[in-house]
Each structure stands twice: as structure tokens, then as C-alpha cells.
Amino acid sequence: MKVLTRWSNALMEKYLPDPYVFVAILTALVLILGLIFTDSTPMNMVSYWGDGFWGLLAFTMQMVVVLAAGHVLANSPFFKKILSNMASKVKTPARAIIIVSFISIIACWINWGFGLVIGALFAKEIARKVPKIDYRLLIASAYSGFIVWHGGLAGSIPLSIATEGHPFAEKMGVIPTTETIFSPYNLFIVIMIFLTLPFFNRWMMPKEEETVVVNPELLNDDVEVDEYTIQQKNSFSNRSETSVILTVFIGALGLIYLIWHFATRGFDLNLNVVNMIFVVLGIILHRTPRKFLAAVNQAIKTTGGIVFQFPFYAGIMGMMTASGLAAVISEWFIRISNETTFPLFTFFAAGIVNIFVPSGGGQWAVQAPIMLDAAHVLGVDYAKTAMAIAWGDAWTNMIQPFWALPALAIAGLKAKDIMGFCVFVLIFTGIIISLGFLLF
């Protein structure tokens, strides 16, 4: 295994470009495939790209906030102490890889936005405490937990079809989460990944002489507060910026809203709610507006990749959907399927489409009409078909830099640093997920 991961890492470091270059190559590839396999003209493809370019603008802002707010929260004295205490109990590199993987899987199953940030932050803190640990594998392990998100409590597809009036309600009805998230096959997949993936990640640990370590001093995130304004002690601006009263007011406002939200809507932990939790706790734990804003200024530096790369993926989504290229891929898998293999091939088709359309909601909108019609003809359960698309969407995230950007920004790494390990996570989890759809 160590020989294979060494080869994979060397291959990725040599050939995998920066995520922006990667998305530019994907853009060119989708444009060419659209011209070959659909009736679209070159001008059609260009217009589909341009029309879709800003389609993820709201989601891009959500991701910027979840990354920046998570970073701010982690840099609060209270949270830094918690992470430091947890990390100090980890004594060996092997145990660090296992524990980070477990934490990441649990957190991502609860909520993917929460898990992406918490996993990377915890891994970064461990890197400060545990010597001789391979930093690449540590961050890859933190990211690997993301594989379970669409089979978890915040999975966008199972939650969507459990909602009255969802876009495909007339075709498939309303399907409760007992038939999706808490179904036997989904629980089998999640539990098997939870029990085995941390030890698989541990198995990928390179030899000591091949371990890539990081200087702990380079991971320092201490927030520096502007000393110039602090000296203006009697000015209104200084008093207001160091006022605990404002923090108490905004913090109380946020906490009251969150209590009301969960009391009236149940455990609705969507991305906006996660962001609200992160922001409110960040404000409270930094105590004064000045310290909070200093942490924000530092955190916002990590969001550049998201701001300028997500629109390109939105453009790719526009070409994939409007040209019908996503439908062509899905229909090819349908033609080779039967009642038994249909969920498995749906999973594979979704995995391929996800490389070009890395958005659970967007992918569901593209593939659902085709796959649900095929499921009806073949007599396959709609719920299982939906979860096959959901798991396909989650699966190839392991080799898609789109979702790795938040973790990489926190860690200060590039995609090629972790993708060599992620390829084997893809293969390993692909076997488990496939078995889940074949055995149940």
C-alpha cells in the first residue's frame, strides 16, 4: 500500500495543476464533449457557460462565510483551548490519523459545512502538537470524512424529497428519511465507512523517511489587534470597538433566534443555520468587536480560491445541464442496467456527473427526471435511486478540488498535496458503497 500511495502522490504532485487550472481544463473538456455528443453549436455552449456563470453566487457567499466564520471561531481563545486540549491527548502519528478521521466522519454526517471546517481545524491543531506526522495525510484524513455527507443528516437530496411540494413530488411522492438516511443500506454504508476508513487512512501512512512534516510555527494563527487605535482610550470609536455591551446584545439576538429556529423547525441544521451558529459564537467568544473584526480580517484571506473558482464550476453546470450532456451520460448507464444493477450504475453515473457538476442540489435537478423515469420502468425503488445519486455526488468529491478548497485554505496546502491519498479513499469507499447497493 505504501508503494502505491507513494506512486500516487508522486503522480499528483507532477501532473495535478492548481484548482483554477483544473477547472479551466474541465471547462474546455465539457465544451468539447457538448459539441461532440449533443446538438449544441459552439455559440450555444458559450451562451450556456455565460448564463450559468453566476448560478452559484449565493452558494459561493455561503461557503465564504462558513470558511471565514469557522476560522474566526477556531481562533477564539475558548475554542483554541478546546482544540489544543483535545490535540494534546494525541501522542502518536498513527493515533492522530485515526482520531482525525473519526472526528471528521462524525462531524460531516451531522452537517457537511460544519464537518469540513472542524475536521481541518482539528487536524491543523494536531499538527502543532504531534511531531513527525505526515501533514498531507493528516489533512487528507480530515477531508476524507466528507464522503458521508450526503448519507447524513444534512444530505440535500434525502431532505429535499422528504419535503412537501418538492420539485418531483408528483412523480415520486414525499419520501421520509426512514427510507433514505435511516434505511438499512444507507446505515450499512455509513457504519462500514465509519468503522474502516480511519484505519485505512492509518494504513496509508508513509515510511518515516518519506514523511512530509510541517514546521509548527508556520501554523500559527494568532490574531493581531491594531495597537494604534488601542492607545486612543477616551475616544468614542475606541470605547465602542472595545465594548462588551455590543457583543452581549448581538450575541443574545443570535442565540434567541437560534433557540426559536430549533424549537419551531426541529433539527433543521442547514448551511445558513450553521453559518449563524459560527458567526454568533465567534462574536461572543472574541468578546469585543475589535478582536472579532481582527479575526475576520485574518480569516478572509483564506477565501480567495472559493470566490474566484466557484463561478467557473457554475458555468460548467450551465453547459452540462442546458446542452443535455449530463442526460447523455445518465442515459448511457441506464442502457446497460437491469433491476438489480440499476442503483449501482446510477451511483457510477452520478459520480461521473459530479466531477463536472459538484453541487448536490444541482446534480439532483439534472439527473432526477431521467433516473426516476428509468426506475419506474425497471421497477426500482425511488428512494434507493435518489440515494444512489446522493452517494455518487459525495463519492467523487474525493478527487474533485471544488469541495477540498475550504480544507486546503485552512491547512495552507494545495490540492496536489492530498489528492494522491484521496484517490485511494475514493477506491476504498467506492467498494463499500457499491456493496451497500448490491447487498440490500
BAVOBA-566376 format. One record per residue (C-alpha): residue number from 1; residue in three letters; x, y, z. Coordinates in nm, 4 decimals. Example, Ala and Ser with C-alpha at 12.3 -4.5 7.8 and 13.67 -1.06 7.14 Angstrom:
BEGIN
REC seq type X Y Z
REC 1 ALA 1.2300 -0.4500 0.7800
REC 2 SER 1.3670 -0.1060 0.7140
//
This chain:
BEGIN
REC seq type X Y Z
REC 1 MET 0.0000 0.0000 0.0000
REC 2 LYS 0.2802 0.2403 0.0853
REC 3 VAL 0.4336 0.1810 -0.2582
REC 4 LEU 0.1010 0.2614 -0.4263
REC 5 THR 0.0402 0.5782 -0.2248
REC 6 ARG 0.3982 0.6907 -0.2911
REC 7 TRP 0.3387 0.6408 -0.6629
REC 8 SER 0.0006 0.8176 -0.6474
REC 9 ASN 0.1408 1.1142 -0.4554
REC 10 ALA 0.4300 1.1497 -0.6979
REC 11 LEU 0.1870 1.1356 -0.9915
REC 12 MET -0.0425 1.4004 -0.8436
REC 13 GLU 0.2451 1.6314 -0.7487
REC 14 LYS 0.3774 1.6101 -1.1029
REC 15 TYR 0.0566 1.6347 -1.3060
REC 16 LEU -0.2313 1.7764 -1.0974
REC 17 PRO -0.2465 2.1509 -1.1618
REC 18 ASP -0.3735 2.4280 -0.9371
REC 19 PRO -0.7530 2.4048 -0.8812
REC 20 TYR -0.8107 2.7094 -1.1024
REC 21 VAL -0.6189 2.5462 -1.3895
REC 22 PHE -0.8111 2.2238 -1.3193
REC 23 VAL -1.1487 2.3984 -1.3520
REC 24 ALA -1.0301 2.5750 -1.6691
REC 25 ILE -0.9389 2.2370 -1.8206
REC 26 LEU -1.2775 2.0941 -1.7144
REC 27 THR -1.4472 2.3900 -1.8819
REC 28 ALA -1.2713 2.3210 -2.2103
REC 29 LEU -1.3428 1.9463 -2.1832
REC 30 VAL -1.7156 1.9942 -2.1217
REC 31 LEU -1.7417 2.2401 -2.4102
REC 32 ILE -1.5785 1.9902 -2.6465
REC 33 LEU -1.7888 1.6959 -2.5197
REC 34 GLY -2.1036 1.9045 -2.5559
REC 35 LEU -2.0192 1.9712 -2.9216
REC 36 ILE -1.9483 1.6017 -2.9865
REC 37 PHE -2.2339 1.4312 -2.8008
REC 38 THR -2.5171 1.6867 -2.8200
REC 39 ASP -2.6749 1.9038 -3.0899
REC 40 SER -2.5311 2.2205 -2.9380
REC 41 THR -2.3386 2.4650 -3.1543
REC 42 PRO -2.0210 2.6395 -3.0331
REC 43 MET -2.2217 2.9563 -2.9695
REC 44 ASN -2.4817 2.7540 -2.7770
REC 45 MET -2.2142 2.6168 -2.5453
REC 46 VAL -2.0638 2.9608 -2.4911
REC 47 SER -2.4051 3.1048 -2.4028
REC 48 TYR -2.4810 2.8128 -2.1665
REC 49 TRP -2.1497 2.8801 -1.9925
REC 50 GLY -2.2096 3.2532 -1.9617
REC 51 ASP -2.5725 3.2145 -1.8495
REC 52 GLY -2.4714 2.9710 -1.5775
REC 53 PHE -2.1573 3.1522 -1.4614
REC 54 TRP -2.3267 3.3295 -1.1710
REC 55 GLY -2.5627 3.0453 -1.0859
REC 56 LEU -2.3774 2.9594 -0.7633
REC 57 LEU -2.3344 3.3166 -0.6421
REC 58 ALA -2.5496 3.2756 -0.3296
REC 59 PHE -2.3876 2.9423 -0.2529
REC 60 THR -2.0408 3.0924 -0.3052
REC 61 MET -2.1163 3.3541 -0.0423
REC 62 GLN -2.2409 3.0835 0.1946
REC 63 MET -1.9141 2.8955 0.1530
REC 64 VAL -1.7071 3.2099 0.2080
REC 65 VAL -1.8936 3.2735 0.5320
REC 66 VAL -1.8707 2.9134 0.6561
REC 67 LEU -1.4961 2.9110 0.5959
REC 68 ALA -1.4261 3.2568 0.7387
REC 69 ALA -1.6652 3.2164 1.0339
REC 70 GLY -1.5258 2.8715 1.1160
REC 71 HIS -1.1765 3.0165 1.1075
REC 72 VAL -1.2828 3.3039 1.3358
REC 73 LEU -1.4452 3.0624 1.5802
REC 74 ALA -1.1380 2.8410 1.5916
REC 75 ASN -0.9193 3.1430 1.6642
REC 76 SER -1.1197 3.2429 1.9707
REC 77 PRO -0.9321 3.1789 2.2981
REC 78 PHE -1.2029 2.9414 2.4235
REC 79 PHE -1.2127 2.7264 2.1116
REC 80 LYS -0.8356 2.7262 2.0698
REC 81 LYS -0.8089 2.5898 2.4226
REC 82 ILE -1.0574 2.3114 2.3454
REC 83 LEU -0.8789 2.2121 2.0233
REC 84 SER -0.5423 2.2322 2.1967
REC 85 ASN -0.6572 2.0127 2.4870
REC 86 MET -0.8039 1.7536 2.2507
REC 87 ALA -0.4917 1.7549 2.0342
REC 88 SER -0.2606 1.7247 2.3349
REC 89 LYS -0.4138 1.3878 2.4196
REC 90 VAL -0.2975 1.2504 2.0837
REC 91 LYS 0.0566 1.1205 2.1256
REC 92 THR 0.1458 0.9333 1.8052
REC 93 PRO 0.1056 0.9999 1.4317
REC 94 ALA -0.0912 0.6779 1.3808
REC 95 ARG -0.3410 0.7650 1.6513
REC 96 ALA -0.3677 1.1195 1.5149
REC 97 ILE -0.4690 0.9954 1.1694
REC 98 ILE -0.7329 0.7636 1.3172
REC 99 ILE -0.8836 1.0211 1.5547
REC 100 VAL -0.8952 1.2988 1.2937
REC 101 SER -1.0720 1.0608 1.0551
REC 102 PHE -1.3306 0.9612 1.3173
REC 103 ILE -1.3997 1.3239 1.4139
REC 104 SER -1.4336 1.4272 1.0506
REC 105 ILE -1.6766 1.1468 0.9643
REC 106 ILE -1.8986 1.2206 1.2641
REC 107 ALA -1.8972 1.5966 1.2024
REC 108 CYS -1.9675 1.5639 0.8281
REC 109 TRP -2.2504 1.3169 0.8919
REC 110 ILE -2.4121 1.5760 1.1223
REC 111 ASN -2.3545 1.8633 0.8801
REC 112 TRP -2.1142 1.8854 0.5880
REC 113 GLY -2.0292 2.2558 0.6317
REC 114 PHE -1.9544 2.2023 0.9986
REC 115 GLY -1.7505 1.8908 0.9254
REC 116 LEU -1.5370 2.0436 0.6505
REC 117 VAL -1.4206 2.3246 0.8773
REC 118 ILE -1.3959 2.1393 1.2089
REC 119 GLY -1.2041 1.8456 1.0598
REC 120 ALA -0.9416 2.0702 0.9003
REC 121 LEU -0.9056 2.2930 1.2069
REC 122 PHE -0.8643 1.9961 1.4403
REC 123 ALA -0.6075 1.8409 1.2059
REC 124 LYS -0.4138 2.1665 1.1949
REC 125 GLU -0.4072 2.1821 1.5752
REC 126 ILE -0.2833 1.8232 1.5950
REC 127 ALA -0.0036 1.9080 1.3519
REC 128 ARG 0.1165 2.1643 1.6082
REC 129 LYS 0.1259 1.9015 1.8842
REC 130 VAL 0.2331 1.5740 1.7227
REC 131 PRO 0.5849 1.5613 1.5767
REC 132 LYS 0.6804 1.3543 1.2733
REC 133 ILE 0.3263 1.3321 1.1364
REC 134 ASP 0.2711 1.3498 0.7618
REC 135 TYR 0.0806 1.6757 0.7229
REC 136 ARG -0.0536 1.5821 0.3790
REC 137 LEU -0.2122 1.2595 0.5026
REC 138 LEU -0.3442 1.4325 0.8145
REC 139 ILE -0.5362 1.6903 0.6086
REC 140 ALA -0.6441 1.4229 0.3581
REC 141 SER -0.7846 1.2224 0.6517
REC 142 ALA -0.9720 1.5289 0.7751
REC 143 TYR -1.1187 1.5746 0.4267
REC 144 SER -1.1994 1.2039 0.3793
REC 145 GLY -1.4874 1.2245 0.6282
REC 146 PHE -1.6714 1.4399 0.3747
REC 147 ILE -1.7530 1.1195 0.1858
REC 148 VAL -2.0518 1.0528 0.4176
REC 149 TRP -2.2199 1.3931 0.3976
REC 150 HIS -2.4942 1.3021 0.1505
REC 151 GLY -2.5872 0.9984 0.3549
REC 152 GLY -2.6097 1.2106 0.6695
REC 153 LEU -2.8450 1.4462 0.8499
REC 154 ALA -2.7765 1.7367 0.6122
REC 155 GLY -2.7898 1.5408 0.2849
REC 156 SER -2.9598 1.7760 0.0381
REC 157 ILE -3.1280 1.5057 -0.1748
REC 158 PRO -3.2875 1.2968 0.1045
REC 159 LEU -3.4003 1.6134 0.2843
REC 160 SER -3.5416 1.7581 -0.0370
REC 161 ILE -3.7573 1.4559 -0.1215
REC 162 ALA -3.8809 1.4417 0.2382
REC 163 THR -4.0277 1.7916 0.1990
REC 164 GLU -4.3869 1.8552 0.0908
REC 165 GLY -4.4093 2.0091 -0.2551
REC 166 HIS -4.0554 1.9250 -0.3681
REC 167 PRO -3.9981 1.9510 -0.7458
REC 168 PHE -4.0519 1.5781 -0.8134
REC 169 ALA -4.3319 1.5158 -0.5634
REC 170 GLU -4.5888 1.4337 -0.8354
REC 171 LYS -4.3626 1.1628 -0.9728
REC 172 MET -4.2238 1.0006 -0.6568
REC 173 GLY -4.4290 1.1446 -0.3728
REC 174 VAL -4.2857 1.2547 -0.0396
REC 175 ILE -4.0298 1.0037 0.0903
REC 176 PRO -3.9481 1.0111 0.4638
REC 177 THR -3.5898 0.9932 0.5859
REC 178 THR -3.6638 0.6469 0.7315
REC 179 GLU -3.6448 0.5217 0.3716
REC 180 THR -3.3304 0.7171 0.2818
REC 181 ILE -3.0954 0.8402 0.5563
REC 182 PHE -3.2083 0.5755 0.8069
REC 183 SER -3.2633 0.2918 0.5595
REC 184 PRO -3.0718 -0.0357 0.6171
REC 185 TYR -2.8498 0.0036 0.3098
REC 186 ASN -2.7576 0.3647 0.3917
REC 187 LEU -2.6810 0.2836 0.7554
REC 188 PHE -2.4696 -0.0110 0.6390
REC 189 ILE -2.2633 0.2162 0.4128
REC 190 VAL -2.2167 0.4878 0.6766
REC 191 ILE -2.1304 0.2454 0.9581
REC 192 MET -1.8854 0.0480 0.7450
REC 193 ILE -1.7085 0.3670 0.6374
REC 194 PHE -1.7009 0.4899 0.9973
REC 195 LEU -1.5520 0.1632 1.1244
REC 196 THR -1.2957 0.1062 0.8499
REC 197 LEU -1.1922 0.4334 0.6815
REC 198 PRO -0.9904 0.5706 0.9790
REC 199 PHE -0.7795 0.2526 0.9836
REC 200 PHE -0.7469 0.2577 0.6051
REC 201 ASN -0.6133 0.6131 0.6323
REC 202 ARG -0.3731 0.4934 0.9012
REC 203 TRP -0.2604 0.2160 0.6640
REC 204 MET -0.1581 0.4785 0.4070
REC 205 MET 0.0990 0.6360 0.6405
REC 206 PRO 0.4277 0.6754 0.4512
REC 207 LYS 0.7594 0.5494 0.5818
REC 208 GLU 0.9350 0.7768 0.8285
REC 209 GLU 1.1958 0.8861 0.5760
REC 210 GLU 0.9172 0.9795 0.3271
REC 211 THR 0.7030 1.1672 0.5781
REC 212 VAL 0.6341 1.5316 0.4936
REC 213 VAL 0.6210 1.7304 0.8169
REC 214 VAL 0.5376 2.0959 0.8692
REC 215 ASN 0.7057 2.3461 1.0975
REC 216 PRO 0.4509 2.4149 1.3774
REC 217 GLU 0.5476 2.7830 1.3749
REC 218 LEU 0.4097 2.8111 1.0208
REC 219 LEU 0.0661 2.7076 1.1523
REC 220 ASN 0.0438 2.9972 1.3947
REC 221 ASP -0.2899 3.1790 1.3588
REC 222 ASP -0.2658 3.4208 1.6486
REC 223 VAL -0.4792 3.7266 1.5804
REC 224 GLU -0.3008 4.0617 1.5930
REC 225 VAL -0.5086 4.3569 1.7154
REC 226 ASP -0.4359 4.7077 1.5862
REC 227 GLU -0.2325 4.8758 1.8609
REC 228 TYR -0.2675 5.2268 1.7192
REC 229 THR -0.6358 5.2623 1.7998
REC 230 ILE -0.5966 5.0974 2.1386
REC 231 GLN -0.3953 5.3998 2.2517
REC 232 GLN -0.6928 5.6301 2.1807
REC 233 LYS -0.8558 5.5145 2.5032
REC 234 ASN -1.1010 5.8015 2.5542
REC 235 SER -1.2394 5.8293 2.2022
REC 236 PHE -1.5939 5.7128 2.1233
REC 237 SER -1.4668 5.4856 1.8461
REC 238 ASN -1.2258 5.3113 2.0814
REC 239 ARG -1.4840 5.2667 2.3555
REC 240 SER -1.7401 5.1257 2.1135
REC 241 GLU -1.4901 4.8919 1.9465
REC 242 THR -1.3863 4.7513 2.2837
REC 243 SER -1.7380 4.7415 2.4271
REC 244 VAL -1.8598 4.4125 2.5675
REC 245 ILE -2.2152 4.5525 2.5705
REC 246 LEU -2.2408 4.5381 2.1904
REC 247 THR -2.1148 4.1818 2.1941
REC 248 VAL -2.3744 4.0838 2.4560
REC 249 PHE -2.6536 4.2465 2.2526
REC 250 ILE -2.5654 4.0856 1.9170
REC 251 GLY -2.4839 3.7540 2.0839
REC 252 ALA -2.8163 3.7470 2.2693
REC 253 LEU -3.0018 3.8388 1.9493
REC 254 GLY -2.8388 3.5495 1.7625
REC 255 LEU -2.8876 3.2955 2.0395
REC 256 ILE -3.2564 3.3834 2.0795
REC 257 TYR -3.3084 3.3379 1.7068
REC 258 LEU -3.1290 3.0007 1.7056
REC 259 ILE -3.3336 2.8746 2.0009
REC 260 TRP -3.6518 2.9837 1.8256
REC 261 HIS -3.5391 2.8206 1.4990
REC 262 PHE -3.4766 2.4773 1.6513
REC 263 ALA -3.7854 2.4996 1.8753
REC 264 THR -4.0183 2.5692 1.5815
REC 265 ARG -3.8481 2.3796 1.2952
REC 266 GLY -3.6817 2.0843 1.4657
REC 267 PHE -3.3256 1.9784 1.3850
REC 268 ASP -3.3043 2.1869 1.0687
REC 269 LEU -2.9270 2.2325 1.0519
REC 270 ASN -2.8958 2.3848 0.7056
REC 271 LEU -2.5945 2.5809 0.5852
REC 272 ASN -2.7414 2.9185 0.6809
REC 273 VAL -2.8047 2.7960 1.0354
REC 274 VAL -2.4501 2.6582 1.0602
REC 275 ASN -2.3186 2.9956 0.9482
REC 276 MET -2.5365 3.1717 1.2050
REC 277 ILE -2.4007 2.9448 1.4805
REC 278 PHE -2.0407 3.0074 1.3723
REC 279 VAL -2.0847 3.3855 1.3459
REC 280 VAL -2.2739 3.4276 1.6754
REC 281 LEU -2.0321 3.2104 1.8710
REC 282 GLY -1.7373 3.3872 1.7077
REC 283 ILE -1.8723 3.7261 1.8178
REC 284 ILE -1.9366 3.6048 2.1721
REC 285 LEU -1.6077 3.4212 2.2205
REC 286 HIS -1.3932 3.7092 2.0918
REC 287 ARG -1.5700 3.9344 2.3459
REC 288 THR -1.5127 4.2733 2.1773
REC 289 PRO -1.5909 4.3975 1.8246
REC 290 ARG -1.2255 4.4888 1.7700
REC 291 LYS -1.0967 4.1395 1.8442
REC 292 PHE -1.3747 3.9830 1.6370
REC 293 LEU -1.3003 4.2044 1.3363
REC 294 ALA -0.9268 4.1362 1.3656
REC 295 ALA -1.0032 3.7638 1.3456
REC 296 VAL -1.2342 3.8230 1.0472
REC 297 ASN -0.9655 4.0187 0.8612
REC 298 GLN -0.7245 3.7315 0.9075
REC 299 ALA -0.9797 3.4638 0.8135
REC 300 ILE -1.0992 3.6321 0.4953
REC 301 LYS -0.7559 3.5837 0.3394
REC 302 THR -0.8276 3.2110 0.3101
REC 303 THR -1.1406 3.2528 0.0942
REC 304 GLY -0.9893 3.3772 -0.2322
REC 305 GLY -0.9941 3.0372 -0.4040
REC 306 ILE -1.3653 2.9957 -0.3408
REC 307 VAL -1.4603 3.3435 -0.4609
REC 308 PHE -1.2906 3.3105 -0.7978
REC 309 GLN -1.3301 2.9395 -0.8725
REC 310 PHE -1.6907 2.8584 -0.7834
REC 311 PRO -1.8327 3.0728 -1.0701
REC 312 PHE -1.6378 2.8622 -1.3195
REC 313 TYR -1.7997 2.5473 -1.1817
REC 314 ALA -2.1355 2.7213 -1.2163
REC 315 GLY -2.0502 2.7831 -1.5809
REC 316 ILE -1.9675 2.4144 -1.6263
REC 317 MET -2.3008 2.3233 -1.4646
REC 318 GLY -2.4728 2.5536 -1.7092
REC 319 MET -2.3136 2.3749 -2.0070
REC 320 MET -2.3794 2.0271 -1.8642
REC 321 THR -2.7481 2.0897 -1.7994
REC 322 ALA -2.8553 2.3150 -2.0860
REC 323 SER -2.6727 2.1136 -2.3542
REC 324 GLY -2.8101 1.7817 -2.2283
REC 325 LEU -2.4615 1.6365 -2.1760
REC 326 ALA -2.5467 1.5251 -1.8209
REC 327 ALA -2.8535 1.3475 -1.9592
REC 328 VAL -2.6402 1.1707 -2.2226
REC 329 ILE -2.4102 1.0311 -1.9515
REC 330 SER -2.7046 0.9172 -1.7384
REC 331 GLU -2.8860 0.7523 -2.0294
REC 332 TRP -2.5753 0.5551 -2.1267
REC 333 PHE -2.5675 0.3911 -1.7830
REC 334 ILE -2.9411 0.3252 -1.7968
REC 335 ARG -2.8998 0.1255 -2.1181
REC 336 ILE -2.6642 -0.1229 -1.9503
REC 337 SER -2.8705 -0.1582 -1.6311
REC 338 ASN -3.1270 -0.4065 -1.5047
REC 339 GLU -3.3435 -0.4131 -1.1909
REC 340 THR -3.0538 -0.5382 -0.9742
REC 341 THR -2.7706 -0.3278 -1.1122
REC 342 PHE -2.9638 -0.0046 -1.1712
REC 343 PRO -2.8852 0.1546 -0.8292
REC 344 LEU -2.5171 0.0640 -0.8709
REC 345 PHE -2.4917 0.2135 -1.2201
REC 346 THR -2.6893 0.5165 -1.1074
REC 347 PHE -2.4243 0.5627 -0.8387
REC 348 PHE -2.1461 0.5405 -1.1005
REC 349 ALA -2.3263 0.7810 -1.3359
REC 350 ALA -2.3760 1.0311 -1.0555
REC 351 GLY -2.0092 1.0012 -0.9634
REC 352 ILE -1.9048 1.0958 -1.3158
REC 353 VAL -2.1532 1.3822 -1.3432
REC 354 ASN -2.0400 1.5135 -1.0029
REC 355 ILE -1.6892 1.5790 -1.1353
REC 356 PHE -1.8445 1.8401 -1.3654
REC 357 VAL -2.1457 1.9414 -1.1523
REC 358 PRO -2.0139 1.9411 -0.7921
REC 359 SER -2.3403 2.0509 -0.6309
REC 360 GLY -2.5832 1.8065 -0.4718
REC 361 GLY -2.8913 2.0155 -0.5449
REC 362 GLY -2.7773 2.0990 -0.8970
REC 363 GLN -2.6959 1.7387 -0.9762
REC 364 TRP -3.0319 1.6176 -0.8433
REC 365 ALA -3.2140 1.8671 -1.0666
REC 366 VAL -3.0190 1.7384 -1.3687
REC 367 GLN -3.0346 1.3626 -1.3117
REC 368 ALA -3.3600 1.3081 -1.1247
REC 369 PRO -3.6006 1.3336 -1.4233
REC 370 ILE -3.4017 1.0770 -1.6212
REC 371 MET -3.3206 0.8347 -1.3417
REC 372 LEU -3.6694 0.8400 -1.1864
REC 373 ASP -3.8302 0.7561 -1.5207
REC 374 ALA -3.5858 0.4669 -1.5651
REC 375 ALA -3.6507 0.3486 -1.2084
REC 376 HIS -4.0240 0.3411 -1.2821
REC 377 VAL -3.9737 0.1318 -1.5962
REC 378 LEU -3.7370 -0.1113 -1.4218
REC 379 GLY -3.9429 -0.1290 -1.1023
REC 380 VAL -3.6660 0.0073 -0.8803
REC 381 ASP -3.7448 0.1889 -0.5548
REC 382 TYR -3.7446 0.5681 -0.5955
REC 383 ALA -3.5830 0.6222 -0.2553
REC 384 LYS -3.2932 0.3930 -0.3391
REC 385 THR -3.2497 0.5627 -0.6759
REC 386 ALA -3.2329 0.9016 -0.5063
REC 387 MET -2.9745 0.7782 -0.2552
REC 388 ALA -2.7652 0.6260 -0.5354
REC 389 ILE -2.7446 0.9737 -0.6913
REC 390 ALA -2.6681 1.1217 -0.3489
REC 391 TRP -2.3810 0.8816 -0.2815
REC 392 GLY -2.2420 0.9294 -0.6331
REC 393 ASP -2.2410 1.3025 -0.5701
REC 394 ALA -2.0488 1.2515 -0.2449
REC 395 TRP -1.8140 0.9821 -0.3740
REC 396 THR -1.6127 1.1639 -0.6403
REC 397 ASN -1.5736 1.4678 -0.4165
REC 398 MET -1.2628 1.2820 -0.3044
REC 399 ILE -1.0935 1.3679 -0.6345
REC 400 GLN -1.2759 1.6973 -0.7009
REC 401 PRO -1.0811 2.0046 -0.5745
REC 402 PHE -1.4060 2.2069 -0.5598
REC 403 TRP -1.5016 2.0798 -0.2141
REC 404 ALA -1.1446 2.0454 -0.0891
REC 405 LEU -1.0846 2.4199 -0.1205
REC 406 PRO -1.2090 2.5115 0.2315
REC 407 ALA -0.9946 2.2435 0.3982
REC 408 LEU -0.6942 2.3322 0.1827
REC 409 ALA -0.7349 2.7023 0.2611
REC 410 ILE -0.7346 2.6322 0.6341
REC 411 ALA -0.4390 2.3946 0.6059
REC 412 GLY -0.2340 2.6099 0.3707
REC 413 LEU -0.1900 2.3243 0.1211
REC 414 LYS -0.2570 2.2711 -0.2493
REC 415 ALA -0.4891 2.0112 -0.3982
REC 416 LYS -0.1994 1.8050 -0.5322
REC 417 ASP -0.0644 1.7665 -0.1771
REC 418 ILE -0.3592 1.5495 -0.0653
REC 419 MET -0.5113 1.4055 -0.3833
REC 420 GLY -0.2660 1.1166 -0.4013
REC 421 PHE -0.4166 0.9834 -0.0772
REC 422 CYS -0.7714 1.0798 -0.1755
REC 423 VAL -0.7570 0.8605 -0.4868
REC 424 PHE -0.7266 0.5534 -0.2645
REC 425 VAL -1.0016 0.6807 -0.0334
REC 426 LEU -1.2166 0.7003 -0.3487
REC 427 ILE -1.1393 0.3387 -0.4417
REC 428 PHE -1.1848 0.2053 -0.0881
REC 429 THR -1.5141 0.3812 -0.0178
REC 430 GLY -1.6388 0.3034 -0.3694
REC 431 ILE -1.6207 -0.0666 -0.2867
REC 432 ILE -1.8181 -0.0189 0.0375
REC 433 ILE -2.0862 0.1943 -0.1280
REC 434 SER -2.1207 -0.0492 -0.4187
REC 435 LEU -2.1688 -0.3383 -0.1781
REC 436 GLY -2.4350 -0.1416 0.0060
REC 437 PHE -2.6416 -0.1045 -0.3112
REC 438 LEU -2.5875 -0.4637 -0.4274
REC 439 LEU -2.6459 -0.6463 -0.0978
REC 440 PHE -2.9650 -0.4679 0.0108
//
